[in-house]
Amino acid sequence: MTKSDLVDYVAKKANLTAKAAKDAVNSVFNAVTETLKKGDKVVVTGFGTFMVRSRAARKGRNPQTGAPINIPARKTPGFTAGKALKKSIR
């Protein structure tokens, strides 16, 4: 499902115009993004949890030359599915 498919689905289910549905979907995504930027997590009960995960610095290898390189630490977005979502997929 693409973002435009999601907008169409929300418009149909919530009986909204396409523009209103697009604004609603974008607002949800922006809220999740802004919260994660602050370092907080977003918990949607029954669906899952969005969080920021930290990756430690590590040593890697350049695949072309085989030379060792240092890969810096960074933060990445993460998602853990909730119990209800896992159960509905089974």
PyMOL Python script that loads the backbone (N, CA, C, O; Angstrom):
from pymol import cmd

cmd.read_pdbstr("""\
ATOM      1  N   MET A   1       0.849  -1.169   0.000  1.00  0.00           N
ATOM      2  CA  MET A   1       0.000   0.000   0.000  1.00  0.00           C
ATOM      3  C   MET A   1       0.896   1.234   0.000  1.00  0.00           C
ATOM      4  O   MET A   1       1.803   1.349   0.825  1.00  0.00           O
ATOM      5  N   THR A   2       0.648   2.129  -0.901  1.00  0.00           N
ATOM      6  CA  THR A   2       1.404   3.373  -0.975  1.00  0.00           C
ATOM      7  C   THR A   2       0.690   4.451  -0.168  1.00  0.00           C
ATOM      8  O   THR A   2      -0.422   4.246   0.319  1.00  0.00           O
ATOM      9  N   LYS A   3       1.337   5.587  -0.036  1.00  0.00           N
ATOM     10  CA  LYS A   3       0.742   6.684   0.715  1.00  0.00           C
ATOM     11  C   LYS A   3      -0.558   7.153   0.057  1.00  0.00           C
ATOM     12  O   LYS A   3      -1.528   7.454   0.751  1.00  0.00           O
ATOM     13  N   SER A   4      -0.583   7.218  -1.265  1.00  0.00           N
ATOM     14  CA  SER A   4      -1.808   7.649  -1.950  1.00  0.00           C
ATOM     15  C   SER A   4      -2.925   6.624  -1.775  1.00  0.00           C
ATOM     16  O   SER A   4      -4.094   6.998  -1.676  1.00  0.00           O
ATOM     17  N   ASP A   5      -2.581   5.334  -1.735  1.00  0.00           N
ATOM     18  CA  ASP A   5      -3.581   4.304  -1.458  1.00  0.00           C
ATOM     19  C   ASP A   5      -4.143   4.484  -0.054  1.00  0.00           C
ATOM     20  O   ASP A   5      -5.344   4.318   0.163  1.00  0.00           O
ATOM     21  N   LEU A   6      -3.281   4.822   0.897  1.00  0.00           N
ATOM     22  CA  LEU A   6      -3.717   5.046   2.271  1.00  0.00           C
ATOM     23  C   LEU A   6      -4.648   6.253   2.348  1.00  0.00           C
ATOM     24  O   LEU A   6      -5.653   6.221   3.059  1.00  0.00           O
ATOM     25  N   VAL A   7      -4.319   7.307   1.624  1.00  0.00           N
ATOM     26  CA  VAL A   7      -5.174   8.500   1.602  1.00  0.00           C
ATOM     27  C   VAL A   7      -6.545   8.145   1.022  1.00  0.00           C
ATOM     28  O   VAL A   7      -7.571   8.560   1.562  1.00  0.00           O
ATOM     29  N   ASP A   8      -6.570   7.393  -0.054  1.00  0.00           N
ATOM     30  CA  ASP A   8      -7.844   6.974  -0.658  1.00  0.00           C
ATOM     31  C   ASP A   8      -8.662   6.128   0.309  1.00  0.00           C
ATOM     32  O   ASP A   8      -9.879   6.288   0.404  1.00  0.00           O
ATOM     33  N   TYR A   9      -7.993   5.230   1.025  1.00  0.00           N
ATOM     34  CA  TYR A   9      -8.671   4.348   1.985  1.00  0.00           C
ATOM     35  C   TYR A   9      -9.273   5.169   3.127  1.00  0.00           C
ATOM     36  O   TYR A   9     -10.419   4.946   3.517  1.00  0.00           O
ATOM     37  N   VAL A  10      -8.501   6.116   3.659  1.00  0.00           N
ATOM     38  CA  VAL A  10      -8.987   6.961   4.753  1.00  0.00           C
ATOM     39  C   VAL A  10     -10.162   7.810   4.275  1.00  0.00           C
ATOM     40  O   VAL A  10     -11.143   7.972   5.001  1.00  0.00           O
ATOM     41  N   ALA A  11     -10.072   8.349   3.072  1.00  0.00           N
ATOM     42  CA  ALA A  11     -11.160   9.172   2.528  1.00  0.00           C
ATOM     43  C   ALA A  11     -12.440   8.361   2.413  1.00  0.00           C
ATOM     44  O   ALA A  11     -13.525   8.849   2.730  1.00  0.00           O
ATOM     45  N   LYS A  12     -12.310   7.129   1.963  1.00  0.00           N
ATOM     46  CA  LYS A  12     -13.487   6.277   1.781  1.00  0.00           C
ATOM     47  C   LYS A  12     -14.082   5.857   3.133  1.00  0.00           C
ATOM     48  O   LYS A  12     -15.292   5.953   3.337  1.00  0.00           O
ATOM     49  N   LYS A  13     -13.229   5.392   4.051  1.00  0.00           N
ATOM     50  CA  LYS A  13     -13.709   4.892   5.343  1.00  0.00           C
ATOM     51  C   LYS A  13     -14.255   5.995   6.238  1.00  0.00           C
ATOM     52  O   LYS A  13     -15.235   5.782   6.951  1.00  0.00           O
ATOM     53  N   ALA A  14     -13.635   7.169   6.210  1.00  0.00           N
ATOM     54  CA  ALA A  14     -14.046   8.259   7.095  1.00  0.00           C
ATOM     55  C   ALA A  14     -15.012   9.229   6.416  1.00  0.00           C
ATOM     56  O   ALA A  14     -15.427  10.224   7.009  1.00  0.00           O
ATOM     57  N   ASN A  15     -15.364   8.926   5.170  1.00  0.00           N
ATOM     58  CA  ASN A  15     -16.276   9.770   4.406  1.00  0.00           C
ATOM     59  C   ASN A  15     -15.757  11.220   4.347  1.00  0.00           C
ATOM     60  O   ASN A  15     -16.482  12.173   4.635  1.00  0.00           O
ATOM     61  N   LEU A  16     -14.489  11.347   3.966  1.00  0.00           N
ATOM     62  CA  LEU A  16     -13.846  12.643   3.844  1.00  0.00           C
ATOM     63  C   LEU A  16     -13.525  12.924   2.384  1.00  0.00           C
ATOM     64  O   LEU A  16     -13.516  12.022   1.547  1.00  0.00           O
ATOM     65  N   THR A  17     -13.261  14.193   2.097  1.00  0.00           N
ATOM     66  CA  THR A  17     -12.779  14.513   0.760  1.00  0.00           C
ATOM     67  C   THR A  17     -11.329  14.038   0.659  1.00  0.00           C
ATOM     68  O   THR A  17     -10.680  13.777   1.672  1.00  0.00           O
ATOM     69  N   ALA A  18     -10.838  13.930  -0.559  1.00  0.00           N
ATOM     70  CA  ALA A  18      -9.467  13.471  -0.757  1.00  0.00           C
ATOM     71  C   ALA A  18      -8.477  14.448  -0.116  1.00  0.00           C
ATOM     72  O   ALA A  18      -7.469  14.025   0.450  1.00  0.00           O
ATOM     73  N   LYS A  19      -8.758  15.741  -0.203  1.00  0.00           N
ATOM     74  CA  LYS A  19      -7.863  16.739   0.386  1.00  0.00           C
ATOM     75  C   LYS A  19      -7.853  16.627   1.908  1.00  0.00           C
ATOM     76  O   LYS A  19      -6.789  16.689   2.524  1.00  0.00           O
ATOM     77  N   ALA A  20      -9.023  16.461   2.517  1.00  0.00           N
ATOM     78  CA  ALA A  20      -9.095  16.338   3.976  1.00  0.00           C
ATOM     79  C   ALA A  20      -8.387  15.065   4.445  1.00  0.00           C
ATOM     80  O   ALA A  20      -7.700  15.076   5.467  1.00  0.00           O
ATOM     81  N   ALA A  21      -8.553  13.978   3.706  1.00  0.00           N
ATOM     82  CA  ALA A  21      -7.892  12.728   4.067  1.00  0.00           C
ATOM     83  C   ALA A  21      -6.384  12.853   3.932  1.00  0.00           C
ATOM     84  O   ALA A  21      -5.637  12.346   4.769  1.00  0.00           O
ATOM     85  N   LYS A  22      -5.935  13.529   2.875  1.00  0.00           N
ATOM     86  CA  LYS A  22      -4.498  13.734   2.678  1.00  0.00           C
ATOM     87  C   LYS A  22      -3.918  14.564   3.820  1.00  0.00           C
ATOM     88  O   LYS A  22      -2.838  14.259   4.327  1.00  0.00           O
ATOM     89  N   ASP A  23      -4.641  15.619   4.228  1.00  0.00           N
ATOM     90  CA  ASP A  23      -4.191  16.449   5.345  1.00  0.00           C
ATOM     91  C   ASP A  23      -4.134  15.640   6.640  1.00  0.00           C
ATOM     92  O   ASP A  23      -3.212  15.811   7.438  1.00  0.00           O
ATOM     93  N   ALA A  24      -5.108  14.766   6.851  1.00  0.00           N
ATOM     94  CA  ALA A  24      -5.147  13.949   8.064  1.00  0.00           C
ATOM     95  C   ALA A  24      -3.978  12.971   8.098  1.00  0.00           C
ATOM     96  O   ALA A  24      -3.310  12.837   9.123  1.00  0.00           O
ATOM     97  N   VAL A  25      -3.731  12.295   6.992  1.00  0.00           N
ATOM     98  CA  VAL A  25      -2.631  11.335   6.930  1.00  0.00           C
ATOM     99  C   VAL A  25      -1.290  12.044   7.103  1.00  0.00           C
ATOM    100  O   VAL A  25      -0.427  11.568   7.841  1.00  0.00           O
ATOM    101  N   ASN A  26      -1.114  13.169   6.433  1.00  0.00           N
ATOM    102  CA  ASN A  26       0.130  13.931   6.570  1.00  0.00           C
ATOM    103  C   ASN A  26       0.322  14.433   7.997  1.00  0.00           C
ATOM    104  O   ASN A  26       1.447  14.465   8.497  1.00  0.00           O
ATOM    105  N   SER A  27      -0.767  14.825   8.656  1.00  0.00           N
ATOM    106  CA  SER A  27      -0.677  15.297  10.037  1.00  0.00           C
ATOM    107  C   SER A  27      -0.217  14.195  10.972  1.00  0.00           C
ATOM    108  O   SER A  27       0.595  14.435  11.865  1.00  0.00           O
ATOM    109  N   VAL A  28      -0.727  12.995  10.778  1.00  0.00           N
ATOM    110  CA  VAL A  28      -0.314  11.865  11.616  1.00  0.00           C
ATOM    111  C   VAL A  28       1.162  11.567  11.397  1.00  0.00           C
ATOM    112  O   VAL A  28       1.907  11.390  12.361  1.00  0.00           O
ATOM    113  N   PHE A  29       1.592  11.509  10.144  1.00  0.00           N
ATOM    114  CA  PHE A  29       2.998  11.229   9.852  1.00  0.00           C
ATOM    115  C   PHE A  29       3.908  12.319  10.407  1.00  0.00           C
ATOM    116  O   PHE A  29       4.976  12.024  10.945  1.00  0.00           O
ATOM    117  N   ASN A  30       3.488  13.578  10.279  1.00  0.00           N
ATOM    118  CA  ASN A  30       4.288  14.688  10.801  1.00  0.00           C
ATOM    119  C   ASN A  30       4.379  14.632  12.325  1.00  0.00           C
ATOM    120  O   ASN A  30       5.432  14.922  12.891  1.00  0.00           O
ATOM    121  N   ALA A  31       3.283  14.262  12.993  1.00  0.00           N
ATOM    122  CA  ALA A  31       3.290  14.163  14.451  1.00  0.00           C
ATOM    123  C   ALA A  31       4.255  13.073  14.906  1.00  0.00           C
ATOM    124  O   ALA A  31       5.009  13.271  15.859  1.00  0.00           O
ATOM    125  N   VAL A  32       4.238  11.926  14.232  1.00  0.00           N
ATOM    126  CA  VAL A  32       5.153  10.835  14.579  1.00  0.00           C
ATOM    127  C   VAL A  32       6.592  11.281  14.340  1.00  0.00           C
ATOM    128  O   VAL A  32       7.458  11.041  15.181  1.00  0.00           O
ATOM    129  N   THR A  33       6.857  11.922  13.211  1.00  0.00           N
ATOM    130  CA  THR A  33       8.202  12.368  12.869  1.00  0.00           C
ATOM    131  C   THR A  33       8.726  13.382  13.889  1.00  0.00           C
ATOM    132  O   THR A  33       9.858  13.260  14.355  1.00  0.00           O
ATOM    133  N   GLU A  34       7.918  14.370  14.233  1.00  0.00           N
ATOM    134  CA  GLU A  34       8.348  15.402  15.179  1.00  0.00           C
ATOM    135  C   GLU A  34       8.608  14.808  16.562  1.00  0.00           C
ATOM    136  O   GLU A  34       9.558  15.203  17.238  1.00  0.00           O
ATOM    137  N   THR A  35       7.778  13.874  16.982  1.00  0.00           N
ATOM    138  CA  THR A  35       7.966  13.246  18.290  1.00  0.00           C
ATOM    139  C   THR A  35       9.250  12.433  18.317  1.00  0.00           C
ATOM    140  O   THR A  35       9.985  12.470  19.305  1.00  0.00           O
ATOM    141  N   LEU A  36       9.530  11.700  17.246  1.00  0.00           N
ATOM    142  CA  LEU A  36      10.761  10.913  17.183  1.00  0.00           C
ATOM    143  C   LEU A  36      11.991  11.814  17.134  1.00  0.00           C
ATOM    144  O   LEU A  36      13.029  11.473  17.702  1.00  0.00           O
ATOM    145  N   LYS A  37      11.888  12.960  16.461  1.00  0.00           N
ATOM    146  CA  LYS A  37      13.008  13.907  16.414  1.00  0.00           C
ATOM    147  C   LYS A  37      13.381  14.382  17.809  1.00  0.00           C
ATOM    148  O   LYS A  37      14.554  14.627  18.091  1.00  0.00           O
ATOM    149  N   LYS A  38      12.383  14.516  18.691  1.00  0.00           N
ATOM    150  CA  LYS A  38      12.633  14.942  20.063  1.00  0.00           C
ATOM    151  C   LYS A  38      13.246  13.821  20.905  1.00  0.00           C
ATOM    152  O   LYS A  38      13.740  14.066  22.006  1.00  0.00           O
ATOM    153  N   GLY A  39      13.213  12.597  20.386  1.00  0.00           N
ATOM    154  CA  GLY A  39      13.747  11.471  21.128  1.00  0.00           C
ATOM    155  C   GLY A  39      12.706  10.717  21.921  1.00  0.00           C
ATOM    156  O   GLY A  39      13.035   9.763  22.626  1.00  0.00           O
ATOM    157  N   ASP A  40      11.449  11.128  21.818  1.00  0.00           N
ATOM    158  CA  ASP A  40      10.362  10.447  22.519  1.00  0.00           C
ATOM    159  C   ASP A  40       9.842   9.292  21.683  1.00  0.00           C
ATOM    160  O   ASP A  40      10.176   9.170  20.505  1.00  0.00           O
ATOM    161  N   LYS A  41       9.021   8.443  22.295  1.00  0.00           N
ATOM    162  CA  LYS A  41       8.417   7.366  21.521  1.00  0.00           C
ATOM    163  C   LYS A  41       6.931   7.594  21.377  1.00  0.00           C
ATOM    164  O   LYS A  41       6.316   8.290  22.185  1.00  0.00           O
ATOM    165  N   VAL A  42       6.354   7.003  20.339  1.00  0.00           N
ATOM    166  CA  VAL A  42       4.932   7.124  20.051  1.00  0.00           C
ATOM    167  C   VAL A  42       4.312   5.758  20.249  1.00  0.00           C
ATOM    168  O   VAL A  42       4.680   4.799  19.570  1.00  0.00           O
ATOM    169  N   VAL A  43       3.362   5.662  21.185  1.00  0.00           N
ATOM    170  CA  VAL A  43       2.703   4.397  21.477  1.00  0.00           C
ATOM    171  C   VAL A  43       1.274   4.486  20.974  1.00  0.00           C
ATOM    172  O   VAL A  43       0.502   5.333  21.425  1.00  0.00           O
ATOM    173  N   VAL A  44       0.920   3.607  20.034  1.00  0.00           N
ATOM    174  CA  VAL A  44      -0.444   3.510  19.531  1.00  0.00           C
ATOM    175  C   VAL A  44      -0.972   2.169  20.058  1.00  0.00           C
ATOM    176  O   VAL A  44      -0.646   1.108  19.527  1.00  0.00           O
ATOM    177  N   THR A  45      -1.786   2.240  21.105  1.00  0.00           N
ATOM    178  CA  THR A  45      -2.265   1.039  21.771  1.00  0.00           C
ATOM    179  C   THR A  45      -2.990   0.132  20.785  1.00  0.00           C
ATOM    180  O   THR A  45      -3.876   0.567  20.050  1.00  0.00           O
ATOM    181  N   GLY A  46      -2.599  -1.125  20.787  1.00  0.00           N
ATOM    182  CA  GLY A  46      -3.205  -2.104  19.900  1.00  0.00           C
ATOM    183  C   GLY A  46      -2.537  -2.178  18.537  1.00  0.00           C
ATOM    184  O   GLY A  46      -2.798  -3.106  17.772  1.00  0.00           O
ATOM    185  N   PHE A  47      -1.684  -1.220  18.222  1.00  0.00           N
ATOM    186  CA  PHE A  47      -0.996  -1.217  16.926  1.00  0.00           C
ATOM    187  C   PHE A  47       0.493  -1.436  17.092  1.00  0.00           C
ATOM    188  O   PHE A  47       1.053  -2.386  16.544  1.00  0.00           O
ATOM    189  N   GLY A  48       1.139  -0.555  17.853  1.00  0.00           N
ATOM    190  CA  GLY A  48       2.569  -0.721  18.053  1.00  0.00           C
ATOM    191  C   GLY A  48       3.217   0.526  18.599  1.00  0.00           C
ATOM    192  O   GLY A  48       2.548   1.500  18.942  1.00  0.00           O
ATOM    193  N   THR A  49       4.547   0.478  18.676  1.00  0.00           N
ATOM    194  CA  THR A  49       5.327   1.564  19.239  1.00  0.00           C
ATOM    195  C   THR A  49       6.415   1.983  18.256  1.00  0.00           C
ATOM    196  O   THR A  49       7.182   1.155  17.764  1.00  0.00           O
ATOM    197  N   PHE A  50       6.465   3.282  17.981  1.00  0.00           N
ATOM    198  CA  PHE A  50       7.535   3.862  17.177  1.00  0.00           C
ATOM    199  C   PHE A  50       8.551   4.443  18.154  1.00  0.00           C
ATOM    200  O   PHE A  50       8.170   5.136  19.098  1.00  0.00           O
ATOM    201  N   MET A  51       9.846   4.170  17.940  1.00  0.00           N
ATOM    202  CA  MET A  51      10.871   4.663  18.847  1.00  0.00           C
ATOM    203  C   MET A  51      12.146   4.967  18.087  1.00  0.00           C
ATOM    204  O   MET A  51      12.303   4.590  16.925  1.00  0.00           O
ATOM    205  N   VAL A  52      13.055   5.655  18.763  1.00  0.00           N
ATOM    206  CA  VAL A  52      14.368   5.932  18.202  1.00  0.00           C
ATOM    207  C   VAL A  52      15.332   4.911  18.791  1.00  0.00           C
ATOM    208  O   VAL A  52      15.418   4.760  20.010  1.00  0.00           O
ATOM    209  N   ARG A  53      16.047   4.221  17.934  1.00  0.00           N
ATOM    210  CA  ARG A  53      17.033   3.245  18.370  1.00  0.00           C
ATOM    211  C   ARG A  53      18.421   3.790  18.075  1.00  0.00           C
ATOM    212  O   ARG A  53      18.632   4.492  17.086  1.00  0.00           O
ATOM    213  N   SER A  54      19.353   3.459  18.938  1.00  0.00           N
ATOM    214  CA  SER A  54      20.737   3.908  18.748  1.00  0.00           C
ATOM    215  C   SER A  54      21.579   2.753  18.243  1.00  0.00           C
ATOM    216  O   SER A  54      21.511   1.646  18.775  1.00  0.00           O
ATOM    217  N   ARG A  55      22.360   3.008  17.233  1.00  0.00           N
ATOM    218  CA  ARG A  55      23.320   2.034  16.726  1.00  0.00           C
ATOM    219  C   ARG A  55      24.704   2.468  17.167  1.00  0.00           C
ATOM    220  O   ARG A  55      25.089   3.624  16.988  1.00  0.00           O
ATOM    221  N   ALA A  56      25.430   1.562  17.728  1.00  0.00           N
ATOM    222  CA  ALA A  56      26.774   1.873  18.209  1.00  0.00           C
ATOM    223  C   ALA A  56      27.736   2.011  17.033  1.00  0.00           C
ATOM    224  O   ALA A  56      27.497   1.480  15.949  1.00  0.00           O
ATOM    225  N   ALA A  57      28.821   2.730  17.268  1.00  0.00           N
ATOM    226  CA  ALA A  57      29.872   2.826  16.258  1.00  0.00           C
ATOM    227  C   ALA A  57      30.511   1.440  16.108  1.00  0.00           C
ATOM    228  O   ALA A  57      30.616   0.687  17.076  1.00  0.00           O
ATOM    229  N   ARG A  58      30.927   1.124  14.907  1.00  0.00           N
ATOM    230  CA  ARG A  58      31.510  -0.203  14.685  1.00  0.00           C
ATOM    231  C   ARG A  58      32.513  -0.137  13.545  1.00  0.00           C
ATOM    232  O   ARG A  58      32.587   0.848  12.811  1.00  0.00           O
ATOM    233  N   LYS A  59      33.261  -1.181  13.421  1.00  0.00           N
ATOM    234  CA  LYS A  59      34.234  -1.281  12.332  1.00  0.00           C
ATOM    235  C   LYS A  59      33.568  -2.027  11.181  1.00  0.00           C
ATOM    236  O   LYS A  59      32.843  -2.999  11.392  1.00  0.00           O
ATOM    237  N   GLY A  60      33.823  -1.559   9.966  1.00  0.00           N
ATOM    238  CA  GLY A  60      33.298  -2.197   8.768  1.00  0.00           C
ATOM    239  C   GLY A  60      34.419  -2.435   7.781  1.00  0.00           C
ATOM    240  O   GLY A  60      35.597  -2.259   8.092  1.00  0.00           O
ATOM    241  N   ARG A  61      34.027  -2.839   6.582  1.00  0.00           N
ATOM    242  CA  ARG A  61      35.014  -3.128   5.553  1.00  0.00           C
ATOM    243  C   ARG A  61      34.494  -2.612   4.230  1.00  0.00           C
ATOM    244  O   ARG A  61      33.343  -2.856   3.870  1.00  0.00           O
ATOM    245  N   ASN A  62      35.338  -1.901   3.506  1.00  0.00           N
ATOM    246  CA  ASN A  62      34.984  -1.433   2.178  1.00  0.00           C
ATOM    247  C   ASN A  62      34.926  -2.660   1.261  1.00  0.00           C
ATOM    248  O   ASN A  62      35.939  -3.337   1.089  1.00  0.00           O
ATOM    249  N   PRO A  63      33.760  -2.962   0.666  1.00  0.00           N
ATOM    250  CA  PRO A  63      33.643  -4.174  -0.147  1.00  0.00           C
ATOM    251  C   PRO A  63      34.505  -4.157  -1.416  1.00  0.00           C
ATOM    252  O   PRO A  63      34.854  -5.217  -1.935  1.00  0.00           O
ATOM    253  N   GLN A  64      34.849  -2.967  -1.918  1.00  0.00           N
ATOM    254  CA  GLN A  64      35.665  -2.906  -3.135  1.00  0.00           C
ATOM    255  C   GLN A  64      37.142  -3.142  -2.862  1.00  0.00           C
ATOM    256  O   GLN A  64      37.820  -3.866  -3.591  1.00  0.00           O
ATOM    257  N   THR A  65      37.625  -2.513  -1.794  1.00  0.00           N
ATOM    258  CA  THR A  65      39.066  -2.592  -1.531  1.00  0.00           C
ATOM    259  C   THR A  65      39.426  -3.524  -0.385  1.00  0.00           C
ATOM    260  O   THR A  65      40.572  -3.956  -0.266  1.00  0.00           O
ATOM    261  N   GLY A  66      38.453  -3.834   0.455  1.00  0.00           N
ATOM    262  CA  GLY A  66      38.727  -4.666   1.625  1.00  0.00           C
ATOM    263  C   GLY A  66      39.346  -3.889   2.767  1.00  0.00           C
ATOM    264  O   GLY A  66      39.674  -4.470   3.802  1.00  0.00           O
ATOM    265  N   ALA A  67      39.512  -2.583   2.599  1.00  0.00           N
ATOM    266  CA  ALA A  67      40.117  -1.756   3.643  1.00  0.00           C
ATOM    267  C   ALA A  67      39.145  -1.571   4.809  1.00  0.00           C
ATOM    268  O   ALA A  67      37.951  -1.368   4.590  1.00  0.00           O
ATOM    269  N   PRO A  68      39.641  -1.637   6.029  1.00  0.00           N
ATOM    270  CA  PRO A  68      38.755  -1.413   7.187  1.00  0.00           C
ATOM    271  C   PRO A  68      38.342   0.052   7.266  1.00  0.00           C
ATOM    272  O   PRO A  68      39.130   0.949   6.965  1.00  0.00           O
ATOM    273  N   ILE A  69      37.099   0.283   7.675  1.00  0.00           N
ATOM    274  CA  ILE A  69      36.589   1.637   7.843  1.00  0.00           C
ATOM    275  C   ILE A  69      35.841   1.707   9.169  1.00  0.00           C
ATOM    276  O   ILE A  69      35.385   0.689   9.689  1.00  0.00           O
ATOM    277  N   ASN A  70      35.722   2.901   9.703  1.00  0.00           N
ATOM    278  CA  ASN A  70      34.950   3.124  10.915  1.00  0.00           C
ATOM    279  C   ASN A  70      33.565   3.621  10.522  1.00  0.00           C
ATOM    280  O   ASN A  70      33.436   4.591   9.776  1.00  0.00           O
ATOM    281  N   ILE A  71      32.534   2.955  11.025  1.00  0.00           N
ATOM    282  CA  ILE A  71      31.161   3.366  10.782  1.00  0.00           C
ATOM    283  C   ILE A  71      30.702   4.099  12.043  1.00  0.00           C
ATOM    284  O   ILE A  71      30.708   3.511  13.124  1.00  0.00           O
ATOM    285  N   PRO A  72      30.304   5.375  11.928  1.00  0.00           N
ATOM    286  CA  PRO A  72      29.959   6.151  13.123  1.00  0.00           C
ATOM    287  C   PRO A  72      28.635   5.707  13.748  1.00  0.00           C
ATOM    288  O   PRO A  72      27.806   5.078  13.091  1.00  0.00           O
ATOM    289  N   ALA A  73      28.448   6.044  15.025  1.00  0.00           N
ATOM    290  CA  ALA A  73      27.188   5.774  15.714  1.00  0.00           C
ATOM    291  C   ALA A  73      26.099   6.647  15.098  1.00  0.00           C
ATOM    292  O   ALA A  73      26.367   7.746  14.613  1.00  0.00           O
ATOM    293  N   ARG A  74      24.865   6.139  15.126  1.00  0.00           N
ATOM    294  CA  ARG A  74      23.750   6.926  14.604  1.00  0.00           C
ATOM    295  C   ARG A  74      22.451   6.471  15.224  1.00  0.00           C
ATOM    296  O   ARG A  74      22.377   5.416  15.854  1.00  0.00           O
ATOM    297  N   LYS A  75      21.433   7.279  15.036  1.00  0.00           N
ATOM    298  CA  LYS A  75      20.095   6.954  15.524  1.00  0.00           C
ATOM    299  C   LYS A  75      19.241   6.541  14.337  1.00  0.00           C
ATOM    300  O   LYS A  75      19.346   7.122  13.256  1.00  0.00           O
ATOM    301  N   THR A  76      18.396   5.538  14.540  1.00  0.00           N
ATOM    302  CA  THR A  76      17.513   5.073  13.479  1.00  0.00           C
ATOM    303  C   THR A  76      16.099   4.919  14.036  1.00  0.00           C
ATOM    304  O   THR A  76      15.930   4.633  15.221  1.00  0.00           O
ATOM    305  N   PRO A  77      15.089   5.106  13.195  1.00  0.00           N
ATOM    306  CA  PRO A  77      13.729   4.877  13.663  1.00  0.00           C
ATOM    307  C   PRO A  77      13.464   3.383  13.780  1.00  0.00           C
ATOM    308  O   PRO A  77      13.978   2.583  12.999  1.00  0.00           O
ATOM    309  N   GLY A  78      12.658   3.026  14.761  1.00  0.00           N
ATOM    310  CA  GLY A  78      12.308   1.621  14.945  1.00  0.00           C
ATOM    311  C   GLY A  78      10.824   1.474  15.209  1.00  0.00           C
ATOM    312  O   GLY A  78      10.159   2.428  15.610  1.00  0.00           O
ATOM    313  N   PHE A  79      10.314   0.292  14.988  1.00  0.00           N
ATOM    314  CA  PHE A  79       8.902  -0.002  15.224  1.00  0.00           C
ATOM    315  C   PHE A  79       8.796  -1.386  15.833  1.00  0.00           C
ATOM    316  O   PHE A  79       9.428  -2.333  15.364  1.00  0.00           O
ATOM    317  N   THR A  80       8.000  -1.497  16.872  1.00  0.00           N
ATOM    318  CA  THR A  80       7.688  -2.784  17.472  1.00  0.00           C
ATOM    319  C   THR A  80       6.183  -2.964  17.391  1.00  0.00           C
ATOM    320  O   THR A  80       5.427  -2.135  17.897  1.00  0.00           O
ATOM    321  N   ALA A  81       5.751  -4.033  16.763  1.00  0.00           N
ATOM    322  CA  ALA A  81       4.327  -4.295  16.603  1.00  0.00           C
ATOM    323  C   ALA A  81       3.702  -4.649  17.947  1.00  0.00           C
ATOM    324  O   ALA A  81       4.316  -5.323  18.775  1.00  0.00           O
ATOM    325  N   GLY A  82       2.476  -4.187  18.149  1.00  0.00           N
ATOM    326  CA  GLY A  82       1.747  -4.489  19.373  1.00  0.00           C
ATOM    327  C   GLY A  82       1.121  -5.870  19.326  1.00  0.00           C
ATOM    328  O   GLY A  82       1.057  -6.506  18.274  1.00  0.00           O
ATOM    329  N   LYS A  83       0.666  -6.317  20.474  1.00  0.00           N
ATOM    330  CA  LYS A  83       0.097  -7.658  20.599  1.00  0.00           C
ATOM    331  C   LYS A  83      -1.127  -7.848  19.700  1.00  0.00           C
ATOM    332  O   LYS A  83      -1.275  -8.893  19.068  1.00  0.00           O
ATOM    333  N   ALA A  84      -1.999  -6.846  19.642  1.00  0.00           N
ATOM    334  CA  ALA A  84      -3.217  -6.954  18.828  1.00  0.00           C
ATOM    335  C   ALA A  84      -2.880  -7.039  17.343  1.00  0.00           C
ATOM    336  O   ALA A  84      -3.526  -7.787  16.609  1.00  0.00           O
ATOM    337  N   LEU A  85      -1.886  -6.290  16.893  1.00  0.00           N
ATOM    338  CA  LEU A  85      -1.485  -6.322  15.481  1.00  0.00           C
ATOM    339  C   LEU A  85      -0.885  -7.683  15.145  1.00  0.00           C
ATOM    340  O   LEU A  85      -1.203  -8.261  14.106  1.00  0.00           O
ATOM    341  N   LYS A  86      -0.029  -8.192  16.009  1.00  0.00           N
ATOM    342  CA  LYS A  86       0.569  -9.505  15.777  1.00  0.00           C
ATOM    343  C   LYS A  86      -0.498 -10.593  15.709  1.00  0.00           C
ATOM    344  O   LYS A  86      -0.447 -11.481  14.858  1.00  0.00           O
ATOM    345  N   LYS A  87      -1.464 -10.505  16.619  1.00  0.00           N
ATOM    346  CA  LYS A  87      -2.525 -11.514  16.675  1.00  0.00           C
ATOM    347  C   LYS A  87      -3.408 -11.460  15.434  1.00  0.00           C
ATOM    348  O   LYS A  87      -3.835 -12.504  14.941  1.00  0.00           O
ATOM    349  N   SER A  88      -3.690 -10.259  14.918  1.00  0.00           N
ATOM    350  CA  SER A  88      -4.564 -10.133  13.753  1.00  0.00           C
ATOM    351  C   SER A  88      -3.901 -10.639  12.474  1.00  0.00           C
ATOM    352  O   SER A  88      -4.585 -11.043  11.533  1.00  0.00           O
ATOM    353  N   ILE A  89      -2.574 -10.615  12.442  1.00  0.00           N
ATOM    354  CA  ILE A  89      -1.862 -11.070  11.242  1.00  0.00           C
ATOM    355  C   ILE A  89      -1.744 -12.588  11.194  1.00  0.00           C
ATOM    356  O   ILE A  89      -1.724 -13.179  10.114  1.00  0.00           O
ATOM    357  N   ARG A  90      -1.667 -13.211  12.349  1.00  0.00           N
ATOM    358  CA  ARG A  90      -1.552 -14.668  12.394  1.00  0.00           C
ATOM    359  C   ARG A  90      -2.732 -15.256  11.756  1.00  0.00           C
ATOM    360  O   ARG A  90      -2.848 -16.479  11.680  1.00  0.00           O
TER     361      ARG A  90
END
""", "prot")
cmd.dss("prot")
cmd.show_as("cartoon", "prot")
cmd.util.cbc("prot")
cmd.orient("prot")
